[in-house]
Amino acid sequence: MSFDRFKVLTFDVVGTLIDFEKGLLDGFRSFGGPAASDLSNDDIFGPYVEARDIHPGRASQVMGEVYFHVAHKLGLDTSEAAAVSFQAHVLKWPAFPDSVAALKRLRKRFRLVAMTNADRVIFSSYSHTLDNPFHDGVTLDDVGIPKPSPRFFDYNRGRQAAFGFRQDEILHVAQSQYHDIGVARELGYSVCWIERRQGQKGFGGTPVPKEVTKPDFHFATLVQLADAIDADMAGER
């Protein structure tokens, strides 16, 4: 499949463009006290996924509660100060090293649309971290229900249709098999899996999908996608 059929790239943000696993691990180890230093990444990821399922609301409001859940499970600092610090730290989660430059390249060819389970407050912060690359953005606040609900994709499809774009002109780009790749494929979207955890075991800080969906395109990094598009477009000339 060539990339020339696409006019819009829709992006999962947290996990695909923002390194949320590094962000949350740094947060727990920074504010969890001495016990946090003895924990493996998977020791933290397990109760985090559980906590996020229990507290699925707006990240700008509930991540302190997520911290408390994990802290009680793992014997970390359960003080109010630690939870408040973790909550504030969520706004500072870093971009992957290749995200900003790759998005600048992709923006020259496509309409870039964020499709994120983050709320508008968190998304605004992450968009700034990414140097504000998006032409449009759909958040949890807009839809009222997070991915993997098909309603999230339906909302964005209608929104982009209002700008004149058809579903077959959209390529959905994401890291999460659970939140994005599987449901997007079921709904008939072309999908690109950015497998940020390539070479690592398990699914880290995201829930385990029922099955791993084969994507139309598969890369380990966003810059690899940008390189493939440039090569494809050069071949068209």
Secondary structure as GFF3:
##gff-version 3
##sequence-region A 1 237
A	DSSP	three_ten_helix	3	5	.	.	.	ID=ss1
A	DSSP	beta_strand	8	11	.	.	.	ID=ss2
A	DSSP	alpha_helix	20	31	.	.	.	ID=ss3
A	DSSP	three_ten_helix	34	38	.	.	.	ID=ss4
A	DSSP	alpha_helix	41	54	.	.	.	ID=ss5
A	DSSP	alpha_helix	59	74	.	.	.	ID=ss6
A	DSSP	alpha_helix	80	89	.	.	.	ID=ss7
A	DSSP	three_ten_helix	90	92	.	.	.	ID=ss8
A	DSSP	alpha_helix	99	107	.	.	.	ID=ss9
A	DSSP	beta_strand	111	115	.	.	.	ID=ss10
A	DSSP	alpha_helix	120	129	.	.	.	ID=ss11
A	DSSP	beta_strand	136	138	.	.	.	ID=ss12
A	DSSP	alpha_helix	140	143	.	.	.	ID=ss13
A	DSSP	alpha_helix	150	162	.	.	.	ID=ss14
A	DSSP	three_ten_helix	167	169	.	.	.	ID=ss15
A	DSSP	beta_strand	170	174	.	.	.	ID=ss16
A	DSSP	pi_helix	177	181	.	.	.	ID=ss17
A	DSSP	alpha_helix	182	186	.	.	.	ID=ss18
A	DSSP	beta_strand	190	194	.	.	.	ID=ss19
A	DSSP	beta_strand	217	219	.	.	.	ID=ss20
A	DSSP	alpha_helix	222	236	.	.	.	ID=ss21
###
